[in-house]
Amino acid sequence: MKNDLATATPSQPSPAISLLEKYNRPGPRYTSYPTAPEWDDQFDAKDFIQVVEDADREQTPSPVSLYVHLPFCQSLCLFCGCNVVINKNKGVATPYLASLKKEIDWISASVSRDRPVEQLHWGGGTPTYLSSEQITDLFNYLNDRFTISSTAELGIEIDPRATTDDQCRVLKGLGFNRISMGVQDFNPEVQKTIRRVQPFEMTKGLFDVCRDLGFESINIDLIYGLPHQTTGSFVDTVEKLLQINPDRIALFSYAHVPWMKKQQGSFAGHLPEGREKLRIFSLATQMLIDAGYRYIGMDHFARPDDELCRAQDNRTLHRNFQGYTTRGGCDLYGMGVSSISAVGDIYAQNWRDLPRYYAAIENDHWPTMRGIRVTPEDKLRRSVINRILCHCLVVKPEVEEEYGVNFDQHFAAELESLEELEGDGLVSVSQDTIGVTPLGRIFIRNIAMAFDSYLTQGSNPEKRFSKTV
């Protein structure tokens, strides 16, 4: 997927740069549909409990995916938009784990042991904030209450600054097979500004430990658009990343939302914006493609022999709150503060702050804060959006057969809105298909947005979503 973005100059912008400027606007990442801003605070624990119980009584219940949120970090990275709790006193993990175990008990009591867990993911925060003993205890607690498949995908997010070689050995011994490692940028000035000092040697050292231990897949996260980044400095970061040679790479756009995350306000005046940020993105993308990675879409790159690429080729790739996955069709049960579940026809989210999460658990209440019931129309649109994001292809007759609609009639307005994208070479629409072009993968969120009926409703998207590129 060659492009001319990286070689464009301010006085002579390339057509591709002009496209980036045209389409780089706020939009959802579609880890769910409807997206979280549409969820209802009136949806509560009683609604969620009923759905969980009904899901277990299905004639052919779905397999299970588990997400565990461990929110603690020892220090705050100023770019971070995650739900984290900063505390150097690791004793705060003890009461949290006690509450988490109660929630695990309630969920597991409603999930039959006949339903295999095909995916388990620990996120944060920094899961390795926990000691090796706490990690082992929590994993065994889950393993004793759910049936974890021998072929399950077991993943965890780690921070090289806070993860020891011993913790990596413990994780591998427990059965974790996938590691996601945060890096963001290797430039010392950028690291100092975002308060995440993480030298290349530290990162490579821990990566090599994980590789030697035999983890099946190791992902590294980068972020472009951070303060003091330049095209030159980020080229150096990508070159260092290629020396490490991860299996997968996530190249995220920095989401500047200081109205939500006040610590980001200190970045004012130091952010690469406009064409500079777009050139950073373009150059990094081209370097990764030239190094043999495939651009899956939505910021993600993988080796051609990776199961993500194979799943995209045979159109079995799926998307959930952990990103792209090959484990589709699972009911997702989220546990811990702010965690999200997707079970049956609902999404449900736990309380996002510890005091209310603790209060609910202490009063023997499931800690559900909000959620939504997905309508038949939502399911139809979600299916089309996921086919775009995961397969880069929508086969209209397949959608018509599954949902009993005439595609062109039902989505007449949406197809009309794609004409401009088609004219710009981002999508190809035929009688039977909608296909995303290689260039269109960069703008895949914009293509999916055409089928989102909620974007014309509600508040200003500038305050709801990050920009698409």
Residue pairs with C-beta under 8 A, 6 or more apart in sequence:
1 285
1 289
1 295
1 438
1 439
1 441
2 286
3 16
3 282
3 285
3 286
3 439
4 14
4 15
4 16
5 14
5 16
5 17
5 20
5 278
5 279
5 281
5 282
5 283
5 285
5 286
6 231
6 279
6 282
6 283
6 286
7 14
8 14
8 16
8 17
8 275
8 279
10 275
13 21
13 275
16 282
16 439
17 275
17 278
17 279
17 282
19 424
19 426
19 439
19 443
20 278
20 281
20 282
20 442
20 469
21 274
21 275
21 278
22 424
23 426
23 443
23 446
23 468
23 469
24 278
24 467
24 468
24 469
25 446
25 461
25 467
25 468
26 461
26 462
26 464
26 465
26 466
26 467
26 468
27 445
27 446
27 449
27 455
27 461
27 465
27 467
27 468
28 35
28 445
28 448
28 449
28 452
28 455
28 465
29 298
29 445
29 465
29 466
30 319
30 385
30 386
30 389
30 445
30 448
31 319
31 320
31 321
31 323
32 321
32 340
32 342
32 347
33 378
33 381
33 382
33 385
33 386
33 452
34 347
34 372
34 374
34 378
34 454
35 452
35 454
35 465
36 340
36 347
36 349
37 454
37 458
37 459
37 464
38 372
38 454
38 458
39 347
39 349
39 370
39 371
39 372
40 370
40 371
40 372
41 369
41 370
43 346
43 348
43 368
43 370
43 371
43 372
43 373
44 368
44 371
45 360
45 365
45 366
45 367
45 368
47 346
47 348
47 368
47 371
47 373
48 341
48 343
48 346
48 348
48 366
48 368
48 371
49 110
49 366
51 343
51 344
51 345
51 346
51 348
52 107
52 110
52 111
52 333
52 343
53 110
54 344
55 61
55 62
55 331
55 343
55 344
56 110
56 111
56 112
56 115
61 112
61 114
61 115
61 331
62 115
62 329
62 330
62 331
63 115
63 116
63 117
63 118
63 149
63 327
63 329
63 330
63 331
64 111
64 115
64 116
64 117
64 118
64 119
64 146
64 330
64 331
64 333
65 117
65 118
65 119
65 120
65 121
65 320
65 327
65 330
65 331
65 332
65 333
66 117
66 119
66 120
66 121
66 142
66 146
66 332
66 333
66 335
67 120
67 121
67 122
67 123
67 321
67 322
67 332
67 333
67 334
67 335
67 336
67 339
67 340
68 100
68 120
68 121
68 122
68 123
68 127
68 138
68 142
68 334
68 335
68 336
68 339
69 83
69 123
69 124
69 125
69 334
69 335
69 336
69 337
69 338
69 339
69 350
70 93
70 96
70 122
70 123
70 124
70 125
70 126
70 127
70 129
70 130
70 336
71 83
71 84
71 85
71 96
71 124
71 125
71 336
71 337
71 338
71 354
72 84
72 85
72 86
72 87
72 90
72 92
72 93
72 96
72 124
72 125
72 126
72 129
73 84
73 85
73 86
73 124
73 125
73 126
73 129
73 159
73 162
74 86
74 87
74 88
74 126
74 129
74 162
75 86
75 88
75 195
76 84
76 86
76 195
76 263
77 184
77 194
77 195
77 196
78 193
78 194
78 195
78 263
78 264
78 266
78 267
79 184
79 194
79 196
79 223
79 226
79 254
79 264
79 267
80 261
80 263
81 255
81 257
81 260
81 261
82 124
82 125
83 125
83 337
83 338
83 352
84 124
84 125
85 92
85 125
85 337
85 354
90 129
90 131
93 129
93 130
93 134
95 358
96 337
96 354
97 130
97 134
97 137
97 138
99 357
99 358
99 361
99 362
100 138
100 335
100 336
101 138
101 141
102 361
103 335
103 336
103 361
103 366
103 367
104 141
104 142
104 145
104 335
105 145
106 366
107 333
107 335
108 145
108 146
111 146
111 333
113 146
113 147
114 147
115 147
116 147
116 148
116 149
116 152
117 146
117 147
117 148
117 149
117 152
118 149
118 151
118 152
118 153
118 327
118 330
119 152
119 153
119 154
119 155
119 322
119 325
119 327
119 330
120 142
120 148
120 152
120 153
120 154
120 155
121 154
121 155
121 156
121 322
122 155
122 156
122 157
123 156
123 157
123 322
124 157
126 157
126 158
126 159
126 162
127 135
127 156
127 157
127 158
128 135
128 156
128 158
128 159
128 162
128 163
128 164
128 167
129 162
130 138
132 164
132 166
132 167
132 170
135 167
135 170
135 171
135 174
136 170
136 174
139 174
139 175
142 148
148 154
148 175
152 175
153 177
153 178
153 325
153 326
153 327
154 174
154 175
154 176
154 177
154 178
155 176
155 177
155 178
155 179
155 180
155 322
156 171
156 176
156 178
156 179
156 180
157 180
157 181
157 182
158 167
158 168
158 179
158 180
158 181
158 182
158 206
159 181
159 182
160 181
160 182
160 183
160 198
160 202
160 203
160 205
160 206
160 207
161 196
161 197
161 198
161 202
163 206
165 206
165 209
168 179
168 206
168 209
168 210
168 213
169 213
171 179
172 213
172 214
172 215
176 215
177 215
177 216
177 217
178 215
178 216
178 217
178 218
178 219
179 210
179 215
179 217
179 218
179 219
180 218
180 219
180 220
180 221
180 250
181 203
181 206
181 207
181 210
181 218
181 219
181 220
181 221
181 246
182 220
182 221
183 198
183 203
183 220
183 221
183 222
183 241
184 190
184 191
184 194
184 196
184 198
184 221
184 222
184 223
184 226
185 191
185 194
185 222
185 223
185 226
185 229
185 233
185 234
185 237
186 198
186 199
186 200
186 203
186 236
186 237
186 240
186 241
187 228
187 229
187 233
187 234
187 236
187 237
188 197
189 228
189 233
190 226
190 227
190 228
190 229
190 233
191 197
191 198
193 226
193 227
193 228
193 267
193 270
194 226
194 227
200 240
203 244
204 243
204 244
207 218
207 220
207 244
207 246
210 218
211 218
217 247
217 248
217 306
218 246
218 247
218 248
219 246
219 247
219 248
219 249
219 250
220 241
220 244
220 246
220 248
220 249
220 250
221 249
221 250
221 252
222 237
222 238
222 241
222 249
222 250
222 251
222 252
222 284
223 251
223 252
223 253
223 254
224 234
224 251
224 252
224 253
224 254
224 277
224 280
224 281
224 284
225 253
225 254
225 256
225 271
225 272
225 273
225 277
225 280
225 281
226 254
226 267
226 271
226 272
227 267
227 270
227 271
228 270
229 272
229 280
230 272
230 276
230 280
231 276
231 279
231 280
231 283
234 280
234 283
234 284
235 283
235 284
235 287
238 283
238 284
238 287
238 288
239 287
241 249
242 287
242 291
247 302
247 303
247 306
248 300
248 301
248 302
248 303
248 306
248 308
249 288
249 293
249 300
249 301
249 302
250 299
250 300
250 301
250 323
251 281
251 284
251 285
251 288
251 299
251 300
251 301
252 299
253 281
253 299
253 466
253 467
253 469
254 271
255 466
255 467
256 264
256 267
256 271
256 466
257 264
257 466
258 264
258 265
258 267
258 268
259 463
271 277
272 280
278 469
281 469
285 295
285 442
288 295
288 301
289 295
289 301
292 303
292 304
293 301
293 302
293 303
294 301
294 302
294 303
294 304
294 306
294 309
295 301
295 438
295 441
295 442
296 302
296 308
296 309
296 312
296 317
296 324
296 441
297 389
297 390
297 392
297 436
297 441
297 444
298 319
298 323
298 324
298 389
298 444
298 445
300 308
300 323
300 324
302 308
302 309
303 309
307 326
308 317
308 324
308 326
311 317
311 318
311 326
312 390
312 391
312 392
315 387
315 390
315 391
315 393
316 326
316 328
317 324
317 325
317 326
317 328
317 390
317 391
318 324
318 325
318 326
318 327
318 328
318 329
318 386
318 390
319 325
319 386
319 389
319 390
320 330
320 332
320 342
321 332
321 334
321 340
321 342
324 390
331 342
331 343
331 344
332 340
332 341
332 342
332 343
333 341
333 343
334 340
334 341
334 348
334 349
334 350
335 350
336 350
336 357
337 350
337 351
337 352
337 353
337 354
337 357
337 367
338 349
338 350
338 351
338 352
339 349
339 350
340 347
340 348
340 349
340 350
341 347
341 348
341 349
345 373
345 374
345 379
346 371
346 372
346 373
346 374
347 371
347 372
347 374
348 368
348 370
348 371
349 368
349 369
349 370
349 371
350 357
350 367
350 368
350 369
351 357
351 360
351 367
351 368
351 369
352 369
356 367
356 369
357 367
360 366
360 367
360 368
361 367
374 382
376 403
377 453
379 403
380 399
380 403
380 405
380 410
381 451
381 452
381 453
383 399
383 402
383 403
384 394
384 399
384 411
384 451
385 448
385 451
385 452
387 393
387 394
387 395
387 399
388 394
388 434
388 436
388 444
388 447
388 448
388 451
389 444
389 445
389 448
392 435
392 436
392 440
392 441
392 444
393 433
393 434
393 435
393 436
394 433
394 434
394 435
395 432
395 433
396 407
396 408
396 431
396 432
396 433
396 434
397 407
397 432
399 405
399 407
400 406
400 407
408 415
411 451
414 450
414 451
415 429
417 450
418 427
418 429
418 434
418 447
418 450
419 429
421 427
421 440
421 443
421 446
421 447
421 450
422 428
422 429
425 437
425 439
425 440
426 436
426 437
426 439
426 440
426 443
426 446
426 447
427 434
427 435
427 436
427 437
427 440
427 447
428 434
428 435
428 437
429 435
436 444
436 447
440 447
442 469
443 468
443 469
445 468
446 468
449 455
449 468
455 461
458 464
